[in-house]
């Protein structure tokens, strides 16, 4: 069985060491999944540039997409990381669980976003007409559609990387949903 060790500062290139240093300053540590990206000379920088790009979606809205996509892709690492980030964005545990399920009972606009994120992930971008109509009927624009798909793509990259490498989760573990997605 192939195992993936999490690279340490001294194991990566000078360019990646500088990124590690910046992550330690801004986040307080280098998340294991980001460190794993540093196995590539360009992977970590390219990912962070993409992930930190400007978007029409606000931070809280991005977390809705991150949680829905990570649940569909069954990524324990990203579910744990984004549960922590969602809590920092003042979402309740109940809201976080609903976003993971691809819905929201408290906010119709976020419900449409969560349903859209779940649907595009489950259907590999072949969005159902009903979900798309609901998305637009609840105040989202074509710009928001493009940006939500970009965020789903970003999250799919990290989901796939973690699901392949199985690096240790260095966030509080998100609990499994009590019922499977239906």
N, C-alpha and C positions, 0 to 999 in steps of 0.2 A: 504494500500500500504506500502510495506517495504521500508524504506529509509536507506541509508548507510552514516553515519557521517564519516568524515575523522578523523582518530585518531590523537591526538596531542602527543607531546613528553611524557607527563606525563601519557598518556593512554596505552603506550606500554611497553613491557618487557625491562629489562636492556640491553639485547643484541640488541634489536631493537632501543633503545635509542642511543646506541653507533653508530649504522648504520646511524641513523638520524643525529647525530653530524658530521659524516664523509661526509654525503651528503651535509650538510650545508657548510662545508669547501670547498668541491670540486665543487658543483653546485651553491651554494649560497642560496639554499632553499631545502626543502623536497617536491618534486612534490607530489600532492595529490594521484596519482595512486600508487606511491611507499609507501606512508603512509598507504594506504588502504591494501597493501600487508602485512603490519605489524600487521594486525588482526591475522595473523598466526605467531606462534613463529619462524617458519623456512622459511616461504614463501618469505620474502623480501631478506634474505641472499641467499637462493637458486636461486631466480630469478636473483639477481645481479651477482652471480658467473657465471651463465649460460650466461647472457647477455654480460658480460665483458670478456668472454673466447676468446682466440686467434682465429683468422680466416684468411683464405687466401684472404678474401675480405677486401679492404681498407674502411676507414670510409665513404667516399663518395658513394662507391658501396653499403655499408650496408644501407645507407639512401634511395637509389633507391628501394631496397627490402622493407624497412620499409614503404615507402609511397605507393607503389603498393599494398601491403598486407592490410594496414590499410584502403585504399580506398575500396577494395573489401569487407572488413569486416565492412565497414561503421562506423568506430570508430572516432568520433569527437575529443576525447582527444588525441589519438595517431597521427591523422592527424595534429593537432595543434602543438603538441610537435615536431614531426619530420619535419614539415615545418620550425619551428624555427631552428632546428639543421641543416637542409639542407641549410638554409640561412647562418648559421655560417660556413658551408663548401663551401660557395661561389657559390651555385647554384642560378640561376635567378628564378624569379616568374614563367616565362614561362616553364623553365625546370622542376620545381617542379610540375606544373600542368600536364605536359606530363608524368612524372613518376607516378603520381597518376592515370593517364589513362592507365598505363602499356605500355609506349612507350617512345622513344626519337627520335626526328628528327635531332639532332645535332651529335649523337655519336652512331654508329652501335653496338658497344660492349655494351654500356649501354642500348640501345634499346632491345637487345637480353636478357639482364638480367631483365629488367622491364617486358618484355613479359613473360618470364619464371616465375617470381614471381607472376604476375597476374594469369597466367594459372594454376599454382599449387594450388593457393588459391581457385580460382573458381571451380576447379575440384577435390579438396581434395586430391592432390598429384598424380592424374592420368594425368600426363603430356601428352599433345598431341605430337605425333611423330614429327610434323612439328616444333613445338616450341622447342623441345629438339634438333633437328637437327640444327636449327638456333642458339641455344645457343652454341653448340660446334663449328659450322662453324664460329662464331664470336670471337673465341679465348678463350673461357672459358674451363676449365679442369674438370675432374671428381671430383677433390678436391673442386673446386669452386662450383660445383653442390651440393655436400654434405653440404658445408658451407652455401650456399644460402638457402637450405632447413632448416638448423638449424636456420638461422636468421628469416625465415618465421614462423617457429614454435614459436620462442621467441616472435615475434610480435603478433602472434595469441593469445598467452597467455594474453598479456596486452589488446588486442582488446576485448577478451571475458570478462576479468575482468571488464573493463570499461563499456562495453555494458550491463553488468549485474548490476553493482553497480551505474552507472551514476554519479560518483563523479564529482564535479565541475572542469572544465578545468581551469588550472592556467597558461596557455600560451596564447599568442595572438591567437584568434580563426581563424582556417583555413576556408576560404570561401568555400561553396559548389561548386562543379563543375557545370558549366553552363549547360552541357549536361550529361545525364547519360551514364555510360559505355555501350558500344555496343559490 
